[in-house]
Amino acid sequence: MRIKFKTQSITLIYYMVFIVTALGMLYKYAPLGILRRGYIACRLLLLTLLCIHWIMNFAKNTKLYKDNLILIVFVCYELIISKIRGLLIFPDAYIDILTWPLLYLCFKNFMRRYKLPKRIGKTTRMMMIMIFLLSIPLIIKHRLGDGNVGGVVFYVYYCITFLPMVLYTVEDSKTKNRMFLITILLLMLSTKRSGTVVAVIGYVIYLFNDVRVRENIRNKGRKYLRYIFVMILAVFMLYAMDRVFSFAIFERLRALSSDQGSGREYIWAYILNAFHQADTNIRYFGHGFQAVYYRLKPFGVDRLAHNSYLEFLYDYGYIGLSIFIMFLIGMVRKAISAFKNRDYKTPIMLYTLLICVVFGYTSYLFEESAIMVPIAIFWGCFDGEQYKSKNNLIAELFIEASS
């Protein structure tokens, strides 16, 4: 009965992620008051479910694991500093600070003991199809130049960040490849350069590492050569399409060196200069939740740093950023361990780390509980399974030694 309740609880949380994602994309396309209120209400409901789930789990198992503790300390630090600086804004601060860490912890704790419900796999397919469909009007609106041009197409990044859960829950390789190719096409059409880079390079990383970890593939050398040939052919085809249909994809990629990412280097320099001019106490402890947006306002515009690491440096100082980097280093170590052990989840994990490097450096990722949400869910599943596999191996070795 308890297992059934926990399964239903984690499935309900995942369904809420589905609803929040859909509402967020709809609101980006049609910024109506009723959609905004519904979006915020559903995000708060998701956060409430996560808090209840985590508290109930913690009450039954009070043991704190090292990697969990680092993330919990960072979240508490964010909340305390934001409160001290007068930036613990309701509901934004609570949603953005708590949602993705709690998703990671809840799915990790669940996967330590149980298997992921099959319904989540089916829901993930539906979710990915929904994201593809909702991305099309966002891309059209972006290319027509309507509304907040950059912001309106931002949630197309869900195509990339939900892919890890698709790769994790779907077994059919043809379906996975189709999802990858559609993602690449949509990101190219969106003209988002960092997204296009992640979509293409991520696919290459996944394919080559997937061949490496799978035991049932013969003639792996031929498989690698085939992939290389197909990729070269795909580049020529995409270039031809770009020339015929004027997608302006390659022009924007070529301009990356001249416009430095649409002025990001000026924003970064502005924020770093403001940070170094702050008092020593502020530099070590930070300005509080999204202080770049709420207080600094680079060049008089309400915006974030377009760099998660610089954002955390300004918002939470040397101490806060150091705690967060410790958590990320822990995830990298787990990926290296999985790579050495030829874990089947290694290609997916490497894909998520690529997202963290590129999006964390050029866009919003960790500071907003939006596109980071599906990655946090996969990380929780990955960590939970790693813990379970390690315990099973220790149990088997103990039985062998006893016999």
C-alpha positions as CSV (number, residue, x, y, z in Angstrom):
1,M,0.0,0.0,0.0
2,R,2.9,2.3,0.9
3,I,4.6,1.6,-2.4
4,K,1.4,2.4,-4.3
5,F,1.0,5.7,-2.5
6,K,4.6,6.7,-3.2
7,T,4.2,5.8,-6.9
8,Q,1.0,7.8,-7.2
9,S,2.6,10.7,-5.4
10,I,5.6,10.9,-7.7
11,T,3.4,10.4,-10.8
12,L,1.2,13.3,-9.7
13,I,4.2,15.5,-9.3
14,Y,5.3,14.6,-12.8
15,Y,1.9,15.3,-14.2
16,M,2.0,18.7,-12.6
17,V,5.4,19.3,-14.4
18,F,3.5,18.5,-17.6
19,I,0.8,21.0,-16.9
20,V,3.2,23.8,-15.8
21,T,5.3,23.3,-18.9
22,A,2.3,23.6,-21.2
23,L,1.0,26.7,-19.4
24,G,4.4,28.3,-19.5
25,M,4.7,27.8,-23.3
26,L,1.1,29.0,-23.9
27,Y,1.8,32.1,-21.8
28,K,4.9,32.9,-23.8
29,Y,2.8,32.8,-27.0
30,A,-0.2,34.7,-25.6
31,P,0.7,36.7,-22.5
32,L,-2.8,37.0,-21.1
33,G,-3.6,37.7,-17.5
34,I,-5.6,34.5,-17.0
35,L,-2.8,32.4,-18.4
36,R,-0.3,34.1,-16.2
37,R,-2.4,33.6,-13.0
38,G,-3.0,29.9,-14.0
39,Y,0.8,29.4,-14.6
40,I,1.8,30.9,-11.3
41,A,-0.9,29.0,-9.4
42,C,0.2,25.7,-10.9
43,R,3.8,26.4,-10.2
44,L,2.9,27.1,-6.6
45,L,0.8,23.9,-6.4
46,L,3.8,21.9,-7.8
47,L,6.0,23.4,-5.2
48,T,3.5,22.6,-2.4
49,L,3.3,18.9,-3.6
50,L,7.1,18.8,-3.6
51,C,7.4,20.2,-0.1
52,I,4.9,17.7,1.2
53,H,6.5,14.8,-0.5
54,W,10.0,15.7,0.7
55,I,8.9,16.4,4.3
56,M,7.1,13.1,4.5
57,N,10.1,11.2,3.1
58,F,12.5,13.0,5.4
59,A,10.3,12.3,8.4
60,K,10.6,8.5,7.7
61,N,14.3,8.6,6.8
62,T,16.2,11.4,8.6
63,K,19.6,10.3,7.2
64,L,21.2,13.1,5.2
65,Y,23.5,12.0,2.3
66,K,26.5,14.1,1.5
67,D,25.5,15.2,-2.0
68,N,21.9,15.9,-0.8
69,L,23.3,18.0,2.1
70,I,25.4,20.3,-0.2
71,L,22.3,21.1,-2.3
72,I,20.1,21.6,0.8
73,V,22.8,24.0,2.3
74,F,22.9,26.0,-0.9
75,V,19.1,26.3,-1.0
76,C,19.0,27.4,2.6
77,Y,21.8,29.9,1.9
78,E,19.8,31.4,-1.0
79,L,16.7,31.8,1.2
80,I,18.6,33.3,4.1
81,I,20.7,35.8,2.1
82,S,17.6,36.8,0.1
83,K,15.7,37.4,3.3
84,I,18.5,39.5,4.8
85,R,18.8,41.6,1.6
86,G,15.0,42.1,1.3
87,L,14.7,40.1,-1.9
88,L,12.8,37.0,-0.7
89,I,10.0,38.0,-3.1
90,F,6.8,35.9,-3.1
91,P,6.1,33.8,-5.0
92,D,9.0,34.1,-7.5
93,A,11.9,33.6,-5.1
94,Y,10.3,30.5,-3.5
95,I,9.4,29.0,-6.9
96,D,12.8,29.6,-8.5
97,I,15.0,28.7,-5.5
98,L,13.1,25.6,-4.4
99,T,11.4,23.9,-7.3
100,W,14.2,22.2,-9.3
101,P,16.3,21.2,-6.2
102,L,13.2,19.6,-4.6
103,L,12.4,17.8,-7.9
104,Y,16.0,16.4,-7.9
105,L,15.7,15.3,-4.2
106,C,12.2,13.8,-4.5
107,F,13.0,11.7,-7.6
108,K,16.3,10.7,-6.2
109,N,14.8,9.5,-2.9
110,F,12.1,7.6,-4.8
111,M,14.5,5.9,-7.2
112,R,16.7,4.7,-4.3
113,R,14.0,2.2,-3.5
114,Y,11.5,1.8,-6.4
115,K,11.3,1.7,-10.2
116,L,10.1,4.6,-12.2
117,P,6.4,4.1,-13.0
118,K,5.7,3.1,-16.6
119,R,3.0,5.8,-16.8
120,I,5.8,8.4,-16.5
121,G,7.4,7.0,-19.7
122,K,4.2,7.3,-21.6
123,T,3.6,10.8,-20.2
124,T,7.1,11.8,-21.3
125,R,6.4,10.9,-24.9
126,M,3.2,13.0,-24.8
127,M,5.0,15.8,-23.2
128,M,7.7,15.9,-25.8
129,I,5.2,15.9,-28.7
130,M,3.3,18.7,-26.9
131,I,6.5,20.7,-26.6
132,F,7.3,20.2,-30.3
133,L,3.8,21.4,-31.3
134,L,3.8,24.4,-28.9
135,S,7.3,25.4,-30.1
136,I,6.1,26.0,-33.7
137,P,3.9,29.0,-33.0
138,L,6.6,30.4,-30.6
139,I,9.1,30.1,-33.5
140,I,6.7,31.7,-36.0
141,K,6.0,34.6,-33.6
142,H,9.8,35.0,-32.9
143,R,10.7,35.1,-36.6
144,L,7.9,37.6,-37.3
145,G,9.4,39.9,-34.6
146,D,6.3,40.1,-32.5
147,G,6.4,40.8,-28.8
148,N,9.5,40.1,-26.7
149,V,11.5,38.6,-29.6
150,G,14.2,36.8,-27.6
151,G,11.9,35.9,-24.6
152,V,9.1,34.5,-26.7
153,V,11.2,31.7,-28.1
154,F,13.1,30.9,-24.9
155,Y,10.8,28.0,-24.0
156,V,11.8,26.2,-27.2
157,Y,14.7,25.2,-25.1
158,Y,12.4,22.6,-23.5
159,C,12.9,20.6,-26.6
160,I,16.5,20.1,-25.5
161,T,16.1,19.9,-21.7
162,F,13.2,17.3,-21.9
163,L,15.2,15.0,-24.2
164,P,17.1,13.4,-21.3
165,M,13.9,12.1,-19.9
166,V,12.8,10.8,-23.3
167,L,16.1,9.0,-23.8
168,Y,15.8,7.6,-20.2
169,T,12.2,6.3,-20.5
170,V,11.9,5.3,-24.2
171,E,13.6,2.1,-25.3
172,D,13.0,2.3,-29.1
173,S,16.1,3.7,-30.7
174,K,14.2,4.9,-33.8
175,T,11.9,7.0,-31.6
176,K,14.9,8.5,-29.8
177,N,16.6,9.4,-33.1
178,R,13.4,11.0,-34.4
179,M,13.1,13.1,-31.3
180,F,16.7,14.2,-31.6
181,L,16.3,15.2,-35.3
182,I,13.1,17.2,-34.7
183,T,14.8,19.0,-31.8
184,I,17.7,20.0,-34.0
185,L,15.4,21.2,-36.7
186,L,13.3,23.3,-34.3
187,L,16.3,24.8,-32.6
188,M,17.8,25.8,-36.0
189,L,14.5,27.3,-37.0
190,S,14.4,29.3,-33.8
191,T,17.8,30.9,-34.7
192,K,18.9,30.3,-31.1
193,R,22.6,29.8,-31.5
194,S,23.5,28.2,-28.2
195,G,20.5,25.9,-28.5
196,T,21.5,24.9,-32.0
197,V,25.0,24.1,-30.8
198,V,23.8,22.0,-27.9
199,A,21.2,20.2,-30.1
200,V,23.8,19.2,-32.7
201,I,26.8,18.5,-30.5
202,G,24.6,16.8,-27.9
203,Y,23.4,14.4,-30.5
204,V,26.9,13.5,-31.6
205,I,28.0,13.0,-28.0
206,Y,25.0,10.8,-27.4
207,L,25.4,8.6,-30.5
208,F,29.1,7.9,-30.0
209,N,28.7,7.2,-26.3
210,D,25.6,5.1,-26.8
211,V,27.6,2.8,-29.1
212,R,30.4,2.6,-26.5
213,V,28.2,1.5,-23.6
214,R,26.0,-1.0,-25.4
215,E,27.2,-4.5,-25.3
216,N,25.0,-5.9,-28.1
217,I,26.4,-3.8,-30.9
218,R,28.8,-5.6,-33.3
219,N,31.4,-3.9,-35.5
220,K,31.4,-0.7,-33.5
221,G,34.1,0.8,-35.8
222,R,31.7,0.6,-38.8
223,K,29.0,2.1,-36.7
224,Y,31.2,5.1,-35.9
225,L,32.2,5.6,-39.5
226,R,28.5,5.4,-40.6
227,Y,27.6,8.1,-38.0
228,I,30.4,10.3,-39.3
229,F,29.3,9.9,-42.9
230,V,25.6,10.7,-42.0
231,M,26.7,13.8,-40.0
232,I,28.7,15.2,-42.8
233,L,25.8,14.6,-45.2
234,A,23.4,16.2,-42.8
235,V,25.6,19.4,-42.6
236,F,25.5,19.7,-46.4
237,M,21.7,19.2,-46.5
238,L,21.1,21.7,-43.7
239,Y,23.3,24.2,-45.4
240,A,21.4,23.8,-48.7
241,M,18.0,24.2,-46.8
242,D,19.4,27.3,-45.1
243,R,20.3,28.8,-48.5
244,V,17.0,27.9,-50.1
245,F,14.6,28.9,-47.3
246,S,16.6,31.8,-45.8
247,F,16.5,30.5,-42.3
248,A,19.6,32.7,-41.4
249,I,20.9,29.9,-39.2
250,F,24.5,29.8,-40.4
251,E,24.7,33.6,-40.7
252,R,23.9,34.0,-37.0
253,L,26.4,31.3,-36.1
254,R,29.1,33.0,-38.1
255,A,28.2,36.4,-36.5
256,L,28.8,34.9,-33.0
257,S,32.4,36.0,-33.1
258,S,31.6,39.6,-34.1
259,D,28.5,40.4,-32.0
260,Q,29.8,38.3,-29.0
261,G,26.4,36.8,-28.3
262,S,24.1,39.8,-28.9
263,G,25.9,42.1,-26.5
264,R,26.3,39.6,-23.6
265,E,29.9,40.6,-23.0
266,Y,28.8,44.2,-22.2
267,I,26.2,42.9,-19.7
268,W,28.8,40.6,-18.1
269,A,31.4,43.4,-17.9
270,Y,28.8,45.7,-16.3
271,I,27.8,43.1,-13.7
272,L,31.4,42.2,-12.8
273,N,32.3,45.9,-12.5
274,A,29.3,46.4,-10.1
275,F,30.2,43.3,-8.1
276,H,33.9,44.3,-7.6
277,Q,32.8,47.8,-6.5
278,A,30.5,46.4,-3.8
279,D,31.5,46.1,-0.1
280,T,33.6,43.1,1.0
281,N,30.7,41.7,2.9
282,I,28.5,41.8,-0.2
283,R,31.1,40.2,-2.4
284,Y,31.4,37.3,0.0
285,F,27.7,36.8,0.9
286,G,25.9,38.3,-2.1
287,H,23.1,40.7,-2.9
288,G,20.2,38.2,-2.8
289,F,17.7,36.6,-5.1
290,Q,18.0,37.8,-8.7
291,A,19.5,41.1,-7.6
292,V,20.8,41.7,-11.1
293,Y,17.2,41.8,-12.3
294,Y,15.5,43.5,-9.3
295,R,18.3,45.9,-8.1
296,L,21.2,46.3,-10.6
297,K,19.2,46.5,-13.9
298,P,22.2,46.5,-16.3
299,F,22.0,49.5,-18.6
300,G,18.6,50.4,-17.1
301,V,16.9,47.2,-18.3
302,D,15.2,44.6,-16.1
303,R,17.2,41.5,-17.1
304,L,19.2,38.7,-15.6
305,A,22.9,38.1,-16.2
306,H,22.6,35.7,-19.2
307,N,25.1,33.6,-17.3
308,S,24.0,31.4,-14.4
309,Y,27.5,31.3,-12.8
310,L,27.9,35.1,-13.0
311,E,24.3,35.5,-11.7
312,F,25.0,33.3,-8.7
313,L,28.3,35.2,-8.1
314,Y,26.4,38.5,-7.9
315,D,23.4,37.2,-6.1
316,Y,25.1,34.9,-3.5
317,G,28.7,36.0,-3.5
318,Y,31.9,33.9,-3.4
319,I,30.4,31.7,-0.7
320,G,27.2,30.9,-2.4
321,L,28.8,30.2,-5.8
322,S,31.4,28.0,-4.2
323,I,28.7,25.8,-2.5
324,F,26.9,25.5,-5.8
325,I,30.1,24.6,-7.7
326,M,30.7,21.8,-5.2
327,F,27.3,20.4,-6.1
328,L,28.1,20.5,-9.8
329,I,31.5,18.9,-9.3
330,G,29.7,16.1,-7.5
331,M,27.5,15.6,-10.6
332,V,30.6,15.6,-12.9
333,R,32.2,12.9,-10.7
334,K,29.2,10.7,-10.9
335,A,29.2,11.1,-14.7
336,I,32.9,10.1,-14.8
337,S,32.1,7.1,-12.6
338,A,29.2,6.1,-14.9
339,F,31.5,6.5,-18.0
340,K,34.1,4.2,-16.5
341,N,31.5,1.6,-15.6
342,R,29.9,1.8,-19.1
343,D,26.5,2.6,-17.5
344,Y,23.8,2.8,-20.1
345,K,22.7,6.2,-18.7
346,T,26.2,7.7,-19.4
347,P,25.3,9.2,-22.8
348,I,22.3,10.9,-21.3
349,M,24.2,12.3,-18.4
350,L,26.9,13.7,-20.7
351,Y,24.2,15.3,-22.7
352,T,22.8,17.1,-19.6
353,L,26.3,18.3,-18.6
354,L,26.7,19.8,-22.1
355,I,23.5,21.7,-21.5
356,C,24.8,22.9,-18.1
357,V,28.0,24.2,-19.7
358,V,26.5,26.0,-22.7
359,F,23.2,27.2,-21.3
360,G,24.7,28.0,-17.9
361,Y,27.3,30.2,-19.6
362,T,25.1,31.9,-22.2
363,S,21.6,31.9,-20.9
364,Y,19.3,31.2,-17.9
365,L,19.4,27.8,-16.4
366,F,19.9,27.3,-12.6
367,E,18.6,30.6,-11.4
368,E,15.1,30.0,-12.9
369,S,13.1,26.8,-12.1
370,A,11.8,26.6,-15.7
371,I,13.9,24.8,-18.3
372,M,16.1,23.3,-15.5
373,V,13.2,21.3,-14.2
374,P,13.4,18.3,-16.5
375,I,17.2,18.0,-16.1
376,A,16.7,18.0,-12.3
377,I,14.2,15.1,-12.6
378,F,16.7,13.1,-14.7
379,W,19.5,13.8,-12.4
380,G,17.3,12.6,-9.5
381,C,16.5,9.4,-11.4
382,F,20.2,8.9,-12.4
383,D,21.5,9.4,-8.8
384,G,18.8,7.2,-7.3
385,E,19.6,4.3,-9.7
386,Q,23.3,4.7,-9.1
387,Y,22.8,4.4,-5.3
388,K,20.5,1.4,-5.8
389,S,23.0,-0.4,-8.1
390,K,25.9,0.2,-5.7
391,N,23.9,-1.2,-2.8
392,N,22.8,-4.2,-4.8
393,L,26.4,-4.9,-5.8
394,I,27.6,-4.6,-2.2
395,A,24.8,-7.1,-1.2
396,E,25.9,-9.5,-3.9
397,L,29.5,-9.4,-2.8
398,F,28.5,-9.9,0.8
399,I,26.5,-13.0,-0.1
400,E,29.4,-14.4,-2.2
401,A,31.8,-13.8,0.7
402,S,29.4,-15.4,3.2
403,S,28.9,-18.5,1.0
